[in-house]
Amino acid sequence: MIGSLVTVCEAASFERPHVLFWAHELRPTGWTDPDRVAAYMYNTAAQQGAHWRVADAPFVVETFCMGDHGIVSGYQRTHVGQVEPILQSHNNRPAEEWGVSLYRSTLYAFADAVTDIPDDPRPLIHELMNAFWCQPTAAEAAAWGVYPYDSDPAGHRRPPTRPAH
């Protein structure tokens, strides 16, 4: 993803961007520049904060960021010059049927109720994410087990074929 942004910036003769991720994991095909890429929780490329890493953390974060709209397939400029997304659909039926509205209202209520935040909340974030993702309660596993996670942001996935009998 960041590699694509760098490619676009360089093609337009813009300076390479400075990027702040929630977390950053080095990938063989990705772009990593320690002077331009920083991360809050951990950055495996810079060997920083690895003790805050939760297994498969990108999937956890993506799960928490579900949208109530369809896939963003592009962007367009409006008649007043603003840039807005082009959506494949204006709703996300699987997320709606799963209960995204209840999820969001619960998340917002929790965030409003949190009052005692430590100066460095990363240990708490790590503890909660690790417990939730790696050792969920039966109720958490049941709720998130039916969550309609979509690992196909480009919208090109084909359904698997039926097994041969």
Protein Blocks (a to p, Z undefined) as FASTA:
>chain_A
ZZmmmmmmmmnopacdddddfbdcddfkbccdfklpccfkbcfknopaklmpcghklmmm
mmmmccfbdcdfbdcddfkopacdddfbfbdfklmmnopmmmmmmmmmmmmmpmbdcfbl
mlmmmmmmmmmmmmccfklmmmmmmpccdfblnopaccdddddZZ
